[in-house]
Amino acid sequence: GEGRFTYCSGLGVKIDSIQYREGGGGHVVRQIPGQVTYAHVTLKYGVTDSREIWDWFMLGAQGSVERRNITVSVLSPDGSTPVINWNLINAWPKEWTAAPLDALSRDVLIASVTFAFDELKIGT
């Protein structure tokens, strides 16, 4: 499925640092890389003509989380050419909020959807 959103937040990664002191009476505290964590990504103000995101979210709400790879594309000013793609690996929707309903629209309006995921990759 596909949806268009006008706002994205949370694209980020953090590497924890682990401090240790070398033996031999040294007073220097060294830093080594530790656990890698990814922020949750929130997409806001979306529109789609598909119920796929909702149905995917409801699988998790019913206890059957389904992980998928999804791509968040930043589009050029013409609105059709991807400039950069962020690939969320093993993602699943953890929060979904509907936009106010419009009786004249046939599209599904999404105020926000938040994804948890295992890994973030950049692509073109």
C-alpha positions in Angstrom: 0.0 0.0 0.0 1.0 3.6 -0.3 0.1 6.8 1.5 1.2 10.4 1.2 2.2 12.3 4.4 3.3 15.9 4.8 5.3 15.5 8.0 7.8 12.9 9.3 9.6 12.9 12.7 11.8 10.5 14.6 14.3 9.4 11.9 17.3 8.8 14.1 19.7 6.4 15.6 21.7 6.3 18.8 24.7 4.3 19.8 25.1 4.0 23.6 28.6 4.4 25.0 30.1 2.0 27.5 32.7 3.4 29.8 35.6 1.3 31.1 39.0 1.9 32.7 42.1 0.1 31.5 44.0 -1.9 33.9 47.4 -1.0 35.2 46.3 2.0 37.3 45.4 4.2 34.4 43.1 7.1 35.2 41.7 7.4 31.7 38.1 6.3 31.1 37.7 4.9 27.6 34.5 4.8 25.6 33.4 1.8 23.5 30.2 1.5 21.4 27.3 -0.3 23.0 23.7 -1.0 22.1 22.2 0.6 19.0 18.7 2.0 19.3 16.4 3.6 16.7 13.8 6.2 17.5 10.1 5.6 16.5 9.1 7.2 13.3 5.9 9.2 13.1 4.2 10.2 9.9 1.5 12.9 10.1 -1.2 14.4 8.0 -1.6 11.5 5.6 -4.0 10.5 2.9 -4.5 7.1 1.2 -7.1 5.3 -0.8 -6.3 2.0 0.9 -7.1 0.5 4.3 -3.8 -1.4 4.3 -2.1 0.6 7.1 -5.2 0.3 9.3 -5.5 -3.5 8.6 -1.8 -3.9 9.4 -2.2 -1.9 12.6 -5.2 -4.0 13.7 -3.2 -7.3 13.2 -0.9 -6.0 16.0 -3.8 -4.9 18.1 -5.1 -8.4 17.9 -1.8 -9.9 19.0 -0.3 -10.8 15.6 2.4 -8.2 15.0 3.5 -8.4 11.4 6.9 -6.9 10.6 7.4 -5.4 7.1 10.1 -3.3 5.5 8.7 0.1 4.6 10.2 3.1 2.7 9.8 6.7 3.7 10.6 8.8 0.6 11.4 12.5 0.5 10.0 13.8 -2.7 11.4 16.6 -4.9 9.4 19.9 -5.2 7.5 18.4 -8.2 6.0 15.9 -5.7 6.8 12.8 -7.9 10.5 12.1 -7.8 12.1 10.6 -4.7 15.2 12.5 -3.6 16.1 10.1 -0.8 14.6 7.0 0.7 14.7 5.9 4.3 14.1 2.2 4.7 12.7 1.0 8.0 13.6 -2.7 8.4 11.2 -5.0 10.3 8.8 -2.2 11.0 5.3 -2.5 12.6 2.7 0.2 13.3 2.5 0.9 17.0 0.1 3.8 17.0 -2.5 5.1 14.6 -4.7 8.2 14.9 -7.5 9.1 12.5 -8.0 12.6 11.1 -11.3 14.4 11.4 -13.8 12.8 9.0 -14.9 14.5 5.8 -18.2 13.1 4.3 -17.2 14.4 0.9 -13.9 12.5 0.7 -13.5 8.8 -0.3 -9.9 8.7 0.9 -8.8 7.5 4.3 -7.3 10.5 6.2 -4.6 9.7 8.8 -3.7 12.2 11.4 -0.6 10.2 12.4 0.9 6.7 12.4 4.0 5.7 14.4 6.3 2.8 13.5 8.7 0.8 15.6 11.5 -0.9 13.7 14.8 -2.8 14.0 17.1 -1.0 11.6 17.3 2.1 9.5 19.0 2.2 6.1 19.3 5.0 3.6 18.7 4.4 -0.1 18.0 6.2 -3.3 
